[in-house]
Amino acid sequence: MLFVCRLHLVTWNVGTASPPPDVTSLLQLDSLSPAMDMYVIGLQEVNSRITNFLSDLAFDDPWSIFFMSVLSPLGYIKLSSVRMQGLLLLIFVKHAHLPFIRDVHTHYTRTGLYGYWGNKGGVTIRMSLYGHTICFINCHLPAHMENTEQRLDDFEKILEMQFEEENIPNTLDHDVLFWFGDLNFRIADYGIHFVRESINNKRYNLLWEKDQLNMAKKKEAFLQEFIEGPLQFKPTYKFDLHSDVYDTREQKSLFWFNEKKRKPAWTDRILWRVKSLCQRALKEDDFSEEEQTISVTLNNYISHMSYGISDHKPVTGTFELELKPLLSDPLVTLSPEGEWSAEHDVLISYSAVPGFPSSAWDWIGLFKVTFRHANDYVTYAWVEDDEISSNEDSKQVYMSAAEIPDMGGEFLLCYYSNNLQSIVGISQPFQIRPNRTLIGKGPAQEENAWLQKPDNLESHNEF
């Protein structure tokens, strides 16, 4: 049985700006199509001044907080993120997929100043999705017309990077690899007036053959394996701020001689590579249909002209990953026992598949249904220290009444595996009944009762 995972990928050079007031159209939240299963958001030139960067190391950066505030009420959690100075990569997924996403790892590769500075390079997140290996690389490559070879050299270096953990495939050995970002390829040879005239007449095809990335794909073998949708949108660079007008300001050099305005270019791109297609091309005999266990379909490849916070327009790609699940059961199944309230201790039942690599550091967290990431728990219980019964089929763990929110509401339970560094089991949503002893109390009394609890949401949150 095949499963279709809907993935929405964003690349945006935000030019050190703060998040915009609304990203509904960017994330296609107003679409009539089925909801996305996964959001992958790659940003470049996130504000990386030293004071901002050090603050962001201690707390989530404003862009991460912004996207979490938008997506968590819709049932998405931040699965993983990685940042290298101005480069940021975020992945959000629907709750239901968490038990089937494993082996999540991150990496970054510096290429600026011969690899010593992180203003250019790539940030990577890889995972196993229903048993299939998926890798995402967000890049910011060198700028300027004349640096095509440097861009290609840097991308090759990023592709050659190795994950430190054992048993993780090389980048090109993943079943699907997405490559995106501000790749900085320009339109060669043609003059600025011809380029702008072609754009104004929507004759983008006249410019495709001189696009440096398209030209490189014809010559470089390692690029020929990457697929890109048609560039049927305006070049996304360079615009005046808060405008859809291309660069009207004369650039000035160090010696105050006027330089030409920047030519528009498709700097912001999304490409992908399917390993089985590459293998098929290398073999004389085609794979049978049964051997094709994952395929990628591009549904939508567009730019978003309404966003003007930087001189780049964001680009999105909406994909369908059709895959044959190689995993059908979660590693851990768990559920609350009986009715929950803060008036009495409560029990959690769970069972793990045979051979599950449990650890004394595994824990079960109680989360609001709108939780933002794995550390956004209300409270938790250690699976060993708080265990009260065990048999071949299941185990029970208790939580103290003092840990349960008095106000009640809708919650989830998640099992976090220390060895796998991920959530490997999630319960169905359930209700916690409000504490009846607080019914009829005034707001001030209720607030005092909440603040007196030894472990509340604020004491555990990152924020």
C-alpha positions in Angstrom: 0.0 0.0 0.0 1.4 3.4 -1.1 1.4 6.5 1.2 1.5 10.0 -0.2 3.5 12.6 1.9 2.7 16.2 0.9 5.8 18.4 1.4 6.0 22.2 1.1 9.5 23.6 0.7 10.4 27.3 1.1 13.6 29.0 0.3 14.0 32.7 1.1 16.9 35.1 1.4 15.4 37.4 4.1 18.2 40.0 4.0 18.5 40.3 7.8 14.9 41.4 8.1 12.4 40.5 10.8 9.5 38.1 9.9 6.6 39.6 8.0 3.2 40.0 9.6 1.6 37.2 7.6 2.8 34.0 5.8 -0.5 32.5 4.9 0.1 32.6 1.1 3.8 31.6 1.5 2.8 28.4 3.4 -0.3 27.9 1.3 -2.4 27.8 4.4 -5.4 29.2 2.4 -5.2 26.4 -0.2 -8.2 24.2 -0.8 -5.8 21.3 -1.3 -5.3 18.7 1.5 -3.1 19.9 4.4 0.7 19.4 4.1 2.4 16.6 6.0 5.7 18.4 6.2 7.1 22.0 5.9 10.7 22.5 5.1 11.8 26.1 5.4 15.3 27.2 4.3 16.3 30.8 5.1 19.5 32.7 4.1 20.9 36.0 5.6 19.0 35.6 8.9 20.3 38.4 11.1 23.6 37.1 12.3 25.2 40.1 14.0 27.2 38.9 17.0 24.7 40.1 19.6 21.8 38.5 17.7 23.7 35.3 17.1 24.7 34.7 20.7 21.2 35.4 21.8 19.8 33.0 19.3 22.2 30.3 20.5 20.6 30.5 24.0 17.1 30.8 22.7 15.3 30.1 19.5 15.8 32.8 16.9 12.8 35.1 16.0 12.2 33.3 12.7 11.9 29.9 14.4 9.6 31.3 17.1 7.5 33.0 14.4 7.0 29.8 12.3 6.3 27.8 15.4 3.6 30.3 16.4 2.0 29.9 13.0 2.2 26.1 12.6 1.9 24.7 16.1 -1.9 25.6 16.4 -2.4 23.7 13.1 -0.9 20.5 14.5 2.7 20.8 13.3 5.8 20.5 15.6 9.3 21.6 14.9 11.0 18.2 14.2 14.5 19.7 13.8 16.5 22.8 13.0 20.1 23.7 12.2 21.7 27.1 12.0 25.1 28.4 10.7 25.3 32.1 11.1 22.8 33.5 8.6 21.7 30.1 7.3 18.7 28.5 9.0 16.9 25.2 8.1 13.6 24.3 9.9 11.5 21.2 9.5 7.9 20.9 10.8 5.8 17.8 10.6 2.2 16.7 11.5 2.0 14.9 14.9 0.9 11.6 13.3 4.1 11.1 11.4 6.5 11.5 14.4 6.7 7.8 15.3 7.8 7.0 11.7 10.5 9.6 11.5 13.8 8.3 12.9 17.6 8.9 12.7 17.3 12.7 12.5 20.7 14.3 12.2 22.0 17.8 11.3 25.2 19.1 9.8 26.7 22.3 8.5 29.5 23.0 6.1 31.3 26.3 5.9 32.7 27.5 2.6 33.2 31.2 3.2 36.8 32.4 3.5 38.2 29.0 2.6 35.9 27.2 5.0 36.8 29.3 8.1 33.7 31.5 8.0 30.1 30.5 7.9 28.6 33.3 5.9 28.4 30.9 2.9 28.0 27.2 2.8 25.2 24.7 3.5 23.1 23.4 6.4 21.7 19.9 6.3 19.0 17.8 8.0 18.6 14.1 7.2 16.1 11.5 8.4 14.4 8.2 7.8 10.8 8.8 6.8 8.7 5.6 7.0 12.0 3.7 6.4 13.2 5.9 3.4 16.2 8.1 3.7 15.6 11.8 3.0 18.1 14.6 3.0 17.6 18.4 2.8 20.4 20.9 2.0 19.9 24.6 2.3 22.8 26.5 0.7 24.0 30.1 0.3 26.6 30.0 -2.5 29.1 32.8 -3.5 27.6 35.8 -5.3 28.5 37.7 -8.5 28.4 36.8 -12.2 32.0 35.6 -12.5 31.9 33.1 -9.6 30.1 30.2 -11.3 33.0 27.8 -10.8 33.3 28.7 -7.2 29.7 28.0 -6.7 30.0 24.6 -8.3 33.2 23.8 -6.2 31.5 24.8 -3.0 28.4 22.7 -3.7 30.6 19.7 -4.5 32.3 20.3 -1.1 28.9 20.4 0.6 27.9 17.1 -1.1 31.1 15.4 0.1 30.5 16.2 3.8 30.0 13.2 6.1 27.7 12.7 9.0 29.7 11.8 12.1 27.4 9.1 13.3 27.9 5.5 12.0 25.5 3.8 9.7 24.3 7.1 8.1 24.5 7.1 4.3 26.5 9.7 2.4 24.6 12.6 1.1 24.2 11.2 -2.4 23.3 7.8 -1.1 19.9 9.0 0.4 16.8 7.9 -1.4 15.8 11.5 -2.0 17.9 14.6 -1.7 16.5 18.1 -1.9 19.0 21.0 -2.8 17.7 24.5 -2.4 18.7 28.0 -1.3 20.2 31.2 -2.6 22.4 29.4 -5.1 23.4 32.8 -6.7 23.5 31.6 -10.3 23.0 34.5 -12.7 22.0 35.1 -16.3 25.1 35.3 -18.5 25.9 37.1 -21.7 22.6 39.0 -22.2 22.5 42.7 -21.4 20.3 44.1 -18.7 17.8 45.7 -21.2 17.2 42.4 -23.1 16.8 40.6 -19.8 14.3 43.1 -18.5 12.4 43.3 -21.8 12.1 39.5 -21.8 10.7 39.5 -18.3 8.3 42.3 -19.0 6.9 40.3 -21.9 6.9 37.1 -19.8 9.2 35.4 -22.3 11.2 33.7 -19.6 12.2 30.9 -22.0 14.5 33.3 -23.9 16.6 33.5 -20.7 16.7 29.8 -19.7 19.6 28.8 -22.0 21.9 31.5 -20.5 21.0 30.7 -16.9 24.3 29.6 -15.3 22.8 26.7 -13.4 21.0 25.4 -16.5 24.3 25.7 -18.5 26.3 24.0 -15.7 23.7 21.1 -15.6 24.6 20.3 -19.3 28.3 20.1 -18.5 28.7 18.8 -15.0 27.8 15.1 -14.5 27.0 15.4 -10.8 24.4 18.1 -11.6 22.7 16.2 -14.3 21.1 13.9 -11.7 19.3 16.9 -10.1 15.8 17.8 -11.4 14.2 21.2 -11.3 10.7 22.4 -12.3 10.3 24.9 -15.1 11.2 28.5 -14.3 7.9 30.0 -15.2 8.1 32.8 -12.7 10.0 36.1 -12.8 13.6 36.0 -11.7 13.6 36.5 -7.9 16.6 38.9 -7.5 17.2 41.8 -7.3 14.2 44.0 -6.2 13.8 47.3 -4.4 12.6 46.7 -0.9 8.8 46.5 -0.4 8.4 46.5 -4.1 8.0 44.3 -7.2 10.3 46.7 -9.2 13.7 45.5 -10.1 16.8 47.3 -8.7 16.4 51.0 -9.6 19.3 52.3 -7.7 22.7 52.9 -9.2 25.4 50.9 -7.4 28.5 52.9 -6.4 31.9 51.4 -6.1 34.6 52.1 -3.5 35.9 54.9 -5.7 32.4 56.4 -6.3 32.2 55.5 -10.0 28.7 54.5 -11.0 28.3 50.8 -11.7 25.5 49.2 -13.7 22.3 48.1 -12.0 22.1 44.5 -11.1 20.7 42.2 -13.7 17.7 40.2 -12.5 18.4 36.5 -11.9 16.9 33.2 -10.7 19.2 33.0 -7.7 16.6 31.2 -5.5 16.1 27.6 -6.6 14.8 24.2 -5.5 16.1 21.0 -7.0 15.8 17.3 -6.1 17.5 14.0 -6.8 15.9 10.5 -6.5 18.6 7.8 -6.0 16.6 5.0 -7.7 16.3 7.1 -10.9 20.1 7.6 -10.9 20.6 3.9 -10.5 18.1 3.1 -13.2 20.0 5.4 -15.6 23.2 3.5 -14.9 21.7 0.1 -15.6 20.9 -1.4 -18.9 17.7 -3.1 -17.6 15.0 -0.8 -16.1 13.9 -1.5 -12.5 10.6 -3.2 -12.2 7.7 -1.3 -10.8 7.9 -3.3 -7.6 11.4 -2.1 -7.0 10.4 1.6 -7.3 9.5 2.2 -3.6 9.6 6.0 -3.6 8.8 8.7 -6.2 8.7 12.5 -6.2 6.2 14.6 -8.0 6.4 18.4 -8.2 2.9 20.0 -8.0 3.8 23.6 -7.8 7.0 25.7 -8.3 6.4 29.4 -7.8 7.7 32.7 -6.5 5.8 35.0 -4.1 5.9 38.5 -5.3 3.9 40.0 -2.5 6.7 39.7 0.1 9.1 42.6 0.0 11.2 42.6 3.2 14.4 41.8 1.2 15.7 42.2 -2.3 14.9 38.5 -2.9 11.4 37.0 -3.4 10.7 33.7 -1.7 10.3 30.6 -3.8 8.3 27.5 -2.9 7.9 24.0 -4.2 5.0 21.8 -3.3 5.8 18.1 -3.7 4.1 14.7 -3.3 6.4 11.9 -2.1 4.7 8.6 -3.0 6.3 5.9 -1.0 5.8 2.3 0.1 6.1 2.4 3.9 8.9 0.2 5.2 7.7 0.9 8.7 4.1 0.2 9.6 4.1 0.2 13.5 5.5 2.7 15.9 8.3 1.6 18.2 6.2 2.5 21.2 2.5 2.6 21.7 1.1 4.5 24.7 -2.1 5.8 26.2 -3.5 7.4 29.4 -5.2 5.1 31.9 -8.7 6.1 32.9 -9.9 9.7 33.4 -7.3 12.3 34.1 -7.5 15.3 36.4 -5.2 17.1 38.9 -7.2 15.7 41.8 -5.4 12.4 41.8 -2.2 10.6 40.5 -2.5 9.3 37.0 -1.2 6.3 35.1 0.3 5.8 31.6 0.4 2.5 29.9 2.9 1.8 27.1 4.4 -1.1 25.2 7.5 -1.3 22.9 8.3 -3.5 20.0 10.7 -6.4 20.6 14.3 -5.3 20.5 13.5 -1.6 21.2 16.7 0.1 22.4 15.3 1.6 25.6 17.4 3.7 28.0 17.2 4.8 31.6 17.1 8.3 30.2 13.9 7.7 28.2 10.9 9.8 29.3 7.2 10.3 28.6 6.1 13.9 28.2 2.6 15.4 28.7 2.1 18.0 25.9 -0.6 20.4 24.9 -2.0 19.4 21.5 -0.5 22.7 20.2 3.0 21.9 21.4 5.8 23.4 19.3 8.8 20.9 19.7 10.0 18.0 21.8 11.0 20.2 24.7 7.7 22.0 24.9 6.3 19.7 27.5 4.1 20.5 30.4 5.6 17.8 32.6 7.2 14.4 32.2 7.9 11.1 33.8 11.0 8.9 33.6 10.1 5.5 32.2 12.3 3.7 34.7 12.2 5.8 37.8 8.5 6.3 37.7 7.5 2.8 36.6 5.0 1.0 38.9 4.3 -2.2 37.1 5.7 -4.3 34.2 4.8 -7.5 32.4 5.6 -9.0 29.0 2.8 -7.0 27.2 3.0 -3.5 28.8 4.4 -1.3 31.5 2.8 1.4 33.6 4.3 4.7 34.7 2.7 7.2 37.1 2.5 11.0 37.2 1.8 12.8 40.4 -1.4 14.9 40.6 0.8 17.9 41.5 2.2 17.8 38.0 -1.1 17.8 36.2 -2.5 21.2 35.0 -5.4 22.3 37.2 -7.1 24.1 34.3 -7.4 20.8 32.2 -7.7 20.9 28.5 -6.7 18.7 25.5 -3.3 17.0 25.7 -1.1 14.3 24.2 1.5 11.9 25.6 4.8 11.4 23.7 7.5 8.8 24.4 11.0 10.3 23.8 13.9 7.9 23.1 17.3 9.1 24.4 19.1 6.6 22.1 17.3 7.7 19.0 17.0 11.3 20.1 13.4 11.6 18.8 9.8 11.0 19.7 9.0 7.4 18.9 5.5 7.1 20.2 2.5 9.4 20.5 -1.0 8.9 22.0 -4.3 10.0 20.7 -5.5 13.4 22.0 -7.3 13.2 25.3 -9.0 15.5 27.8 -7.8 16.3 31.3 -10.7 17.3 33.5 -10.3 20.7 35.4 -9.6 20.5 39.1 -13.1 20.8 40.7 -11.6 22.4 43.9 -10.8 25.4 41.7 -14.3 25.8 40.2 -15.9 28.9 41.6 -12.6 30.5 42.6 -11.8 34.0 41.2 -9.1 34.5 38.5 -6.5 35.7 41.1 -7.0 32.5 43.2 -6.7 30.3 40.2 -3.5 32.1 39.1 -2.0 31.7 42.5 -2.8 28.0 42.6 -1.1 27.6 39.2 2.0 29.5 40.2 2.4 27.5 43.4 2.7 24.2 41.4 6.3 23.0 41.5 6.6 22.2 37.8 4.5 24.2 35.4 4.8 25.0 31.7 7.0 28.0 32.1 9.5 26.2 34.2 10.1 23.6 31.5 9.8 25.7 28.3 12.8 27.0 26.4 11.2 30.4 26.2 
